Amino acid sequence: MTDRPRITINADGTYREANESALELLGVTLEELRTSSPGRFAVEPSDPETDEAFREAWESSGRPDIGGATSIKRADGTLVRIKFSIRPQDDGSFLALMDQMPDPVVGRTSVYTTGDVLAAWRDAERRLETLTPDNPEWQERQADIAYYRERYQLLFEQGRGTPA
């Protein structure tokens, strides 16, 4: 069984370490990754103002683990859709876990915290309790619960501290 792609990212956004699965996903060697600029695999360049606003909000909320979904551009130029989770490390670096998704590569980037996922999961469960299985919305709430459970499990697995 192949390990889940894992990358250690330095506080300045440069890349420190990665396992073979991550290198394969990105289409680079470890040396190429280490010499890559931050954001090399982004489909579109980031907006510094948006990035700074996100960082300030994230830090003011206690630097929780985050997860999400996005598209990346591999070294050969092909696009891949991934889901990810990122956990701050004690030394100031970040551990990122990724999974390739079968979804179309086009799509907005979504980012969420563990707290966001738990709140949405609980809300979906509360709404489900008010419905009967013959209600069309019942199946939608079941799908929502499965979606949030998967995202929570991804963040939880990250929290077990598996090394890159």
PyMOL commands that set and color helices and strands:
alter all, ss='L'
color gray80, all
select helices_A, chain A and resi 20-26+30-34+48-60+114-129+136-159
alter helices_A, ss='H'
color red, helices_A
select strands_A, chain A and resi 6-9+15-18+66-73+79-88+94-100+110-113
alter strands_A, ss='S'
color yellow, strands_A
deselect
rebuild
show_as cartoon
